[in-house]
Amino acid sequence: MCLKNIEPKVFIAGKDKQAVCILSFNEIRGLHAATVAWYKPDGELHRFAENNFGSYEEADDDKVMLRFWLDIDQIDETDFGNWKARAFLDGEMIKEDDIIISGDGVNKIGI
């Protein structure tokens, strides 16, 4: 699963197009819904995306990988700062991570 870095990732508007979260699941069976929610520095939900997936038969390579992204170029300058990305599986939060969205190559956010 993504979201396992200890240090927050820094994304720079004008340089980075997207922040991408990759969820990877092993040995998972049945129908499931994976959701990633992106929260602005003030805690307000900016957007979320959901992907339904299922595994019906046993296979040697039963790994499922899902990609979720946040378009950096659509972030308003007033929302630069420390963001949260939260991943959910079937409605239950499984991981949370911090990302930083900055307006230039100089880190002025104070990490």
C-alpha positions as CSV (number, residue, x, y, z in Angstrom):
1,M,0.0,0.0,0.0
2,C,1.2,3.6,-0.5
3,L,1.3,6.1,2.2
4,K,4.1,4.4,4.1
5,N,6.8,7.1,4.1
6,I,7.8,8.6,7.4
7,E,8.8,12.0,5.8
8,P,6.0,13.9,4.1
9,K,6.3,14.1,0.3
10,V,6.6,17.6,-1.1
11,F,4.9,18.6,-4.3
12,I,5.5,21.9,-6.0
13,A,2.8,23.6,-8.0
14,G,4.0,24.5,-11.5
15,K,6.5,21.6,-11.4
16,D,4.6,18.6,-10.2
17,K,1.4,17.8,-12.1
18,Q,-0.1,15.2,-9.6
19,A,0.3,13.7,-6.3
20,V,-0.3,9.9,-6.8
21,C,-1.2,7.3,-4.2
22,I,-0.8,3.7,-5.1
23,L,-2.6,1.1,-3.0
24,S,-1.4,-2.4,-3.2
25,F,-3.3,-5.4,-1.7
26,N,-2.2,-9.0,-1.5
27,E,-4.2,-12.1,-0.9
28,I,-7.5,-10.2,-0.8
29,R,-10.7,-12.0,-1.9
30,G,-14.3,-10.9,-2.6
31,L,-15.7,-7.5,-3.6
32,H,-14.1,-4.4,-2.0
33,A,-14.1,-0.6,-2.3
34,A,-10.9,1.4,-1.8
35,T,-11.2,5.1,-1.2
36,V,-8.6,7.9,-0.9
37,A,-9.6,11.2,0.5
38,W,-7.4,14.4,0.2
39,Y,-7.8,16.9,3.0
40,K,-6.7,20.6,2.8
41,P,-4.5,22.2,5.5
42,D,-7.6,23.5,7.2
43,G,-9.0,20.0,7.5
44,E,-11.7,20.4,4.9
45,L,-12.2,17.5,2.5
46,H,-10.9,18.6,-0.9
47,R,-11.9,15.5,-2.9
48,F,-12.1,11.8,-2.7
49,A,-12.1,9.0,-5.2
50,E,-13.3,5.4,-4.9
51,N,-12.4,2.3,-6.9
52,N,-14.3,-1.0,-6.6
53,F,-12.5,-4.2,-7.2
54,G,-12.9,-7.9,-6.7
55,S,-11.1,-11.2,-6.8
56,Y,-13.2,-14.2,-7.6
57,E,-10.7,-17.0,-8.2
58,E,-7.5,-18.0,-6.4
59,A,-4.4,-17.1,-8.3
60,D,-0.7,-17.2,-7.7
61,D,-0.4,-13.5,-8.3
62,D,-3.5,-12.2,-6.6
63,K,-2.0,-8.7,-6.1
64,V,-4.3,-5.8,-6.7
65,M,-2.8,-2.3,-7.4
66,L,-5.0,0.8,-7.5
67,R,-3.9,4.4,-8.4
68,F,-5.5,7.6,-7.0
69,W,-4.3,11.1,-7.8
70,L,-4.7,14.7,-6.8
71,D,-4.2,17.3,-9.6
72,I,-1.7,19.8,-8.2
73,D,-2.4,22.4,-10.9
74,Q,-6.0,22.7,-9.6
75,I,-4.9,23.6,-6.1
76,D,-5.5,27.2,-5.1
77,E,-2.5,29.1,-3.7
78,T,-4.5,29.7,-0.5
79,D,-4.5,26.0,0.1
80,F,-0.8,25.4,-0.1
81,G,0.6,23.8,3.0
82,N,0.3,20.5,4.9
83,W,-2.3,18.1,3.4
84,K,-3.6,14.8,4.7
85,A,-4.2,11.7,2.5
86,R,-6.4,9.0,4.1
87,A,-6.9,5.6,2.6
88,F,-10.0,3.5,3.3
89,L,-10.9,-0.1,2.6
90,D,-14.6,-0.9,2.7
91,G,-15.2,2.3,4.7
92,E,-12.6,1.6,7.3
93,M,-9.5,3.9,7.4
94,I,-6.4,1.8,6.9
95,K,-3.7,4.5,6.6
96,E,-3.1,8.2,6.8
97,D,-0.1,10.2,5.5
98,D,1.0,13.8,5.2
99,I,1.9,15.6,1.9
100,I,3.0,19.1,1.4
101,I,1.9,21.2,-1.5
102,S,4.1,24.3,-2.0
103,G,4.1,27.1,-4.5
104,D,7.8,27.2,-5.4
105,G,11.0,25.2,-5.0
106,V,11.8,26.8,-1.7
107,N,10.3,25.2,1.4
108,K,8.7,28.0,3.3
109,I,6.2,25.8,5.2
110,G,8.4,25.0,8.1
111,I,8.9,21.3,8.1
